[in-house]
Amino acid sequence: MAKQVAGREAASVAERLTDATNILVLAPSFPDGAGGVCVDLLGGDDPSAMSVLGVTYTQSPGRWAADYERETGAPPADGTVISVGDWGVEVGTGTSEWTLEAVEHAGDLTALGVTLSEYLTTDAESRRQRLCFDSLTALLQFVELQRAFQFLHVVTGRVSSAGTVGHYHLDPQAHDEQTLATIRGLFDAVVKVDESGEWTIISR
């Protein structure tokens, strides 16, 4: 049975989902109403101690890294941004250096999977590693649903094995119910965010 918990209470979404490894964040792409939830899931209670791994289809890697630092107030202990598509190769935020990996072709899931695997750690550091995948809606613009499902099945399994906590953005308004139902089945928890940033845990 789905369990619903309203946001904006004493506990953050990360505190509500301490037992979840792979989290689907359903939120409109514009405006970025999921920004607060994303930062909470990535930064936790001590953003400067985190190992952060970002996958971005939707903005330049430099902007992604700069946004993280602006929202959390501190660079992570270790930061990597994997840019998918033609975003260039330089990352610099002015306050820290991030590792940049680029996957040139947005539909090349093999290259993306290999690159992700290189950075999904399995040592003690992985207990504080956080992954943001932005976004599944963008991914589904380049590959068909079945291919995306198979890819995400592997990725979510690797995230679990590595002890990482991953969250994945999806715009529910951009997909039909069959697509949403197929994708939802891959995740331990689903969080819905409205345009004002209010969040609700709709399944876990």
C-alpha positions in Angstrom: 0.0 0.0 0.0 1.3 3.5 -0.8 2.3 5.6 2.1 1.8 9.3 1.8 3.8 11.8 4.0 3.4 15.5 3.4 6.5 17.6 3.1 7.5 20.8 4.9 7.4 19.1 8.3 10.2 18.8 10.9 11.8 15.9 9.0 13.3 16.4 5.6 12.6 14.0 2.7 16.1 12.4 3.2 15.2 11.7 6.9 11.9 10.2 5.9 13.7 7.9 3.4 16.7 6.6 5.3 15.9 3.0 4.2 15.6 3.8 0.5 18.5 3.3 -1.9 16.9 4.4 -5.3 14.4 7.2 -5.2 12.2 8.4 -8.1 11.5 12.2 -7.9 8.4 13.1 -9.8 8.4 16.8 -10.5 7.7 19.3 -13.3 10.8 20.2 -15.3 10.0 23.9 -15.3 10.2 25.6 -12.9 12.6 23.5 -11.0 10.3 22.8 -8.1 12.4 19.8 -7.1 15.5 21.8 -6.3 15.0 21.7 -2.6 14.4 17.9 -2.5 17.4 17.3 -4.8 19.7 19.3 -2.6 18.4 17.6 0.5 18.9 14.1 -0.9 22.4 15.0 -2.2 23.8 17.0 0.7 22.3 15.4 3.7 23.1 16.9 7.1 26.7 17.6 6.2 27.1 18.5 2.5 30.9 19.1 2.8 31.4 15.5 3.8 29.5 14.0 0.9 30.8 12.3 -2.2 28.5 13.6 -4.9 28.0 12.1 -8.3 25.8 14.0 -10.8 24.5 12.9 -14.2 23.1 15.8 -16.2 21.4 15.9 -19.5 19.8 19.3 -18.8 22.5 21.8 -18.1 26.2 22.4 -18.4 28.3 20.5 -15.9 29.8 23.8 -14.6 26.4 25.1 -13.8 25.3 21.9 -12.2 28.4 21.9 -9.9 27.9 25.7 -9.1 24.3 25.1 -8.3 25.2 22.4 -5.8 27.6 24.7 -4.0 25.3 27.6 -4.0 22.4 25.7 -2.6 24.4 23.7 0.1 26.8 26.5 0.9 29.8 24.2 0.6 31.6 22.0 -2.0 31.4 18.3 -1.4 34.3 16.2 -0.2 34.4 14.7 -3.6 32.4 15.8 -6.6 32.0 14.3 -10.1 29.7 15.5 -12.9 29.0 13.3 -15.9 27.6 15.5 -18.7 25.6 13.7 -21.4 25.5 15.5 -24.7 27.5 18.4 -26.1 28.1 20.5 -23.1 31.9 21.0 -23.5 34.6 19.7 -21.2 35.5 22.4 -18.6 34.1 22.5 -15.1 35.0 25.3 -12.7 32.9 26.8 -9.9 35.4 29.3 -8.5 35.4 27.6 -5.1 36.4 24.0 -5.9 37.4 21.7 -8.6 35.1 18.9 -9.8 36.0 15.9 -11.8 34.2 16.0 -15.2 33.4 13.1 -17.4 31.6 13.5 -20.7 29.4 11.2 -22.7 29.1 12.8 -26.1 26.2 11.0 -27.5 23.0 11.2 -25.5 21.8 7.8 -26.7 25.0 5.9 -25.8 23.9 4.0 -22.8 26.9 1.7 -22.9 29.3 4.6 -22.5 27.2 6.2 -19.8 26.9 2.9 -17.9 30.6 2.2 -18.0 31.4 5.8 -16.8 28.9 5.5 -14.0 30.3 2.2 -12.8 33.8 3.8 -12.5 32.5 6.3 -10.0 30.1 4.2 -8.0 32.4 3.3 -5.2 32.3 0.1 -3.1 34.6 1.1 -0.2 33.8 2.8 3.1 33.5 6.2 1.4 30.4 4.9 -0.5 28.3 5.1 2.7 28.2 8.8 2.1 28.0 8.8 -1.7 25.0 10.4 -3.3 23.8 10.2 -7.0 21.6 12.6 -8.8 20.3 11.6 -12.3 18.9 14.6 -14.1 16.8 13.5 -15.8 15.0 10.3 -16.9 12.6 12.5 -19.0 15.6 13.7 -21.0 17.0 10.1 -21.3 13.6 9.0 -22.7 13.9 11.6 -25.5 16.9 9.6 -26.9 16.1 6.0 -26.2 13.0 3.9 -26.2 11.3 2.8 -23.0 12.4 -0.8 -23.0 16.0 0.2 -23.5 15.9 2.8 -20.8 14.2 0.3 -18.4 17.0 -2.3 -19.0 19.7 0.4 -18.5 18.1 1.7 -15.3 17.6 -1.8 -13.9 21.3 -2.3 -14.1 22.1 1.2 -12.8 19.8 0.9 -9.8 21.3 -2.5 -9.0 24.8 -1.1 -9.0 23.7 1.8 -6.9 22.4 -0.6 -4.3 25.5 -2.8 -4.4 27.7 0.2 -3.9 25.8 1.4 -0.9 25.1 4.7 -2.7 21.8 6.6 -2.4 20.5 7.6 -5.8 17.6 9.8 -6.9 16.3 10.2 -10.4 14.3 13.1 -11.8 11.2 12.5 -14.0 8.6 14.9 -15.2 5.3 13.0 -14.9 3.5 15.5 -17.2 5.8 14.5 -20.0 4.9 10.7 -20.0 1.9 8.5 -20.3 0.6 6.3 -17.5 2.2 3.1 -19.0 5.6 4.7 -19.1 5.2 6.0 -15.5 4.1 2.6 -14.2 7.0 0.9 -15.9 9.6 3.3 -14.5 8.2 3.4 -11.0 8.6 -0.3 -10.6 12.4 0.1 -10.5 12.5 2.3 -7.3 12.3 1.8 -3.6 10.5 5.0 -3.0 8.6 7.7 -5.1 8.5 11.3 -4.1 6.1 13.7 -5.8 7.0 17.4 -5.8 4.5 20.1 -6.9 5.3 23.4 -8.6 5.6 25.2 -5.3 8.2 22.7 -4.0 5.9 20.9 -1.6 6.7 17.2 -1.5 4.8 14.0 -0.7 6.1 10.4 -0.4 3.6 8.5 -2.5 5.1 5.0 -2.3 7.9 3.1 -0.6 
